Amino acid sequence: MKSAVIVFPGSNCDRDLAVAFRDVTGKDATMVWHGESTLPDGIDVIGIPGGFSYGDYLRSGAMAARSPVMRAVQAAADRGVAVLGVCNGFQVLNEAGMLPGALMRNANLSFVCRDVPLKVENSQSAFTSRYGSGEQIKVPVAHHDGNYQADEATLDRLEGEGRIAFRYAETCNGSARDIAGIVNAAGNVLGMMPHPERVVEAAHGGTDGRRLFEGILEAIG
């Protein structure tokens, strides 16, 4: 499996994501600078990491979503390439129109940084296939703008189409319907606020995120 990690000015979880891909696949991820207009040939999965792209000016992810490389990411996703956006990466995917809704300031207006329990809502996607539906896992969050919001019609559509991948088992930021991660209609783009790449190795305090990467590897074959 060939992976690529997009790097923006202000990304600070790009190496974490690249290491997670390497540990699971046995191959180094290709780091792609945001100013590039193309992606390497044969990429199977694209990671958009956490951090503070462009200093979170305007809105979190708004400027990064308009970087040249995002046109290539959109085209790859349209071809069925898997795309994983974590934390700031989720915000970028929302701002780029690749996922619906928006990530707002946390309800208590405070930065949240701790392990949180997540409920696996849908185990049918490539990203969640190694989990059981309804299973509870623990994954860390670290964000100030992780409050997922969308209009009621969009929320109902996400529910009805089984596109909610993860929910917070305990509310930590005020997200509508406790949504922590969603997939696109095709199921090959996942945006989530918690950081699965930080719980891939037991030495880091847990391995509940590892199966997400293993699921991508298994789906791609």
C-alpha positions in Angstrom: 0.0 0.0 0.0 1.4 3.4 -1.0 0.5 6.3 1.3 1.0 10.0 1.1 0.7 12.6 3.8 -0.1 16.2 2.9 2.0 18.8 4.7 0.7 22.4 5.1 2.4 25.4 6.8 1.5 24.7 10.5 0.9 21.0 10.2 2.3 19.4 13.3 1.0 15.8 13.2 2.2 14.9 9.8 5.1 12.8 11.1 2.8 11.0 13.5 0.5 10.1 10.6 3.4 9.0 8.4 4.8 6.8 11.2 1.4 5.2 11.7 1.2 4.3 7.9 4.7 3.0 8.0 4.2 0.9 11.1 1.1 -0.8 9.6 2.2 -1.1 6.0 5.9 -1.5 6.4 6.5 1.2 3.8 7.4 4.9 4.2 4.7 7.4 3.4 5.5 10.1 0.8 5.3 13.6 2.3 3.7 16.0 -0.2 4.0 19.8 0.3 0.7 21.7 0.0 2.1 23.7 -3.0 2.4 20.7 -5.2 -0.3 20.3 -7.9 0.1 16.6 -8.4 0.4 13.5 -6.2 2.8 10.6 -6.7 1.6 7.9 -9.1 0.0 4.8 -7.6 -1.0 6.4 -4.2 -3.6 4.2 -2.4 -4.3 6.3 0.6 -3.9 10.0 1.4 -3.6 11.4 4.9 -4.4 15.0 5.9 -2.9 15.5 9.3 -3.7 17.5 12.4 -2.1 20.8 13.4 -2.8 24.5 12.7 -2.6 24.9 8.9 -1.9 28.5 8.0 -2.2 29.3 11.7 -6.0 28.6 11.6 -6.5 32.1 10.1 -10.0 32.9 8.8 -11.4 29.5 9.9 -9.6 26.3 10.7 -8.7 24.6 7.5 -10.2 27.3 5.2 -6.9 28.4 3.7 -5.5 24.9 3.4 -8.6 23.8 1.6 -7.6 26.1 -1.2 -4.0 24.9 -1.6 -3.1 23.6 -5.0 -2.6 20.0 -3.8 -6.3 19.8 -2.6 -7.4 19.7 -6.2 -5.3 16.6 -6.7 -6.7 15.2 -3.5 -10.3 15.8 -4.6 -9.5 14.1 -8.0 -8.0 11.1 -6.3 -11.0 10.8 -4.0 -13.3 10.9 -7.0 -11.3 8.0 -8.4 -11.9 6.0 -5.2 -8.6 6.6 -3.4 -8.9 6.5 0.3 -8.6 9.8 2.1 -8.2 10.1 5.9 -8.5 13.6 7.5 -7.6 13.8 11.2 -8.4 16.8 13.4 -7.3 19.8 11.3 -7.5 17.4 8.3 -11.2 16.9 9.1 -11.6 20.7 9.1 -9.8 20.9 5.7 -12.0 18.3 4.2 -15.1 20.2 5.4 -13.8 23.5 4.0 -12.9 21.8 0.7 -16.5 20.5 0.4 -15.4 16.9 0.5 -17.5 16.3 3.6 -20.6 18.1 4.8 -21.0 20.3 7.8 -18.5 22.5 9.7 -16.2 22.3 12.7 -17.0 25.1 15.2 -15.4 26.4 18.4 -15.8 23.9 21.2 -19.0 24.5 23.2 -17.0 25.6 26.3 -14.6 27.7 24.2 -11.7 25.7 25.7 -9.0 23.6 24.1 -9.7 19.9 24.8 -6.7 17.6 25.1 -7.3 14.1 26.6 -8.3 10.6 25.9 -12.0 10.2 25.1 -14.2 7.1 24.7 -15.6 6.7 21.2 -18.4 4.4 20.0 -17.9 2.8 16.6 -21.2 3.6 14.9 -20.6 2.0 11.5 -18.2 -0.9 11.0 -18.9 -1.3 7.3 -16.4 1.2 5.9 -12.8 0.4 5.0 -11.7 2.6 7.9 -13.8 0.8 10.5 -14.0 -2.8 9.2 -11.7 -4.1 11.9 -13.9 -2.8 14.7 -17.2 -4.2 15.9 -20.4 -2.1 15.5 -21.2 -0.5 18.8 -17.7 -1.2 20.1 -16.2 1.4 22.5 -12.6 2.4 22.0 -10.4 5.1 23.5 -8.6 7.7 21.3 -7.1 11.1 22.2 -8.4 14.4 21.1 -6.5 17.7 21.0 -8.6 20.5 19.5 -10.2 23.9 20.0 -12.6 23.8 17.0 -14.0 20.3 17.0 -17.7 21.0 17.6 -19.2 19.3 14.5 -22.4 21.0 13.3 -24.7 20.7 10.3 -28.4 21.5 9.6 -30.9 18.9 10.7 -31.5 17.6 7.1 -27.8 16.9 6.7 -27.6 15.2 10.1 -30.6 13.1 9.3 -29.1 12.1 6.0 -25.8 11.1 7.6 -27.8 9.0 10.1 -30.0 7.4 7.4 -27.1 6.6 5.1 -24.9 5.1 7.8 -22.2 7.7 7.3 -21.5 8.5 11.0 -18.3 6.5 11.7 -17.7 7.4 15.3 -19.6 9.1 18.1 -18.3 10.5 21.4 -19.4 8.2 24.2 -18.9 11.2 26.4 -19.6 14.7 25.1 -16.3 16.7 25.0 -16.9 19.6 22.6 -20.7 20.0 22.0 -20.8 18.2 18.6 -24.3 17.7 17.2 -25.5 14.2 18.0 -22.0 13.5 19.5 -20.5 13.1 16.0 -16.8 12.5 16.1 -16.2 11.2 12.5 -18.1 10.9 9.3 -17.5 9.4 5.8 -18.5 10.6 2.4 -21.3 9.0 0.4 -18.8 6.7 -1.4 -17.3 5.6 1.9 -13.7 6.3 0.8 -13.2 9.7 2.7 -13.2 9.8 6.5 -12.9 12.9 8.6 -12.5 12.5 12.3 -11.4 14.8 15.2 -9.8 12.2 17.5 -6.3 11.1 16.6 -6.0 7.4 15.8 -2.4 7.8 14.8 -1.5 8.5 18.4 -2.7 5.1 19.6 -1.0 2.7 17.1 1.8 1.6 19.5 1.3 0.2 23.0 4.2 2.3 24.2 2.1 5.3 23.5 -0.6 4.2 25.9 -2.9 2.2 23.7 -3.5 0.6 20.3 -7.2 1.3 19.6 -6.2 3.4 16.5 -4.2 0.7 14.9 -7.1 -1.3 13.5 -8.3 1.8 11.5 -5.0 1.7 9.6 -5.1 -2.1 9.3 -8.6 -1.8 7.9 -7.4 0.5 5.1 -4.6 -1.9 4.3 -6.9 -4.8 4.2 -9.4 -3.0 1.9 -6.8 -2.0 -0.5 -5.3 -5.5 -0.5 
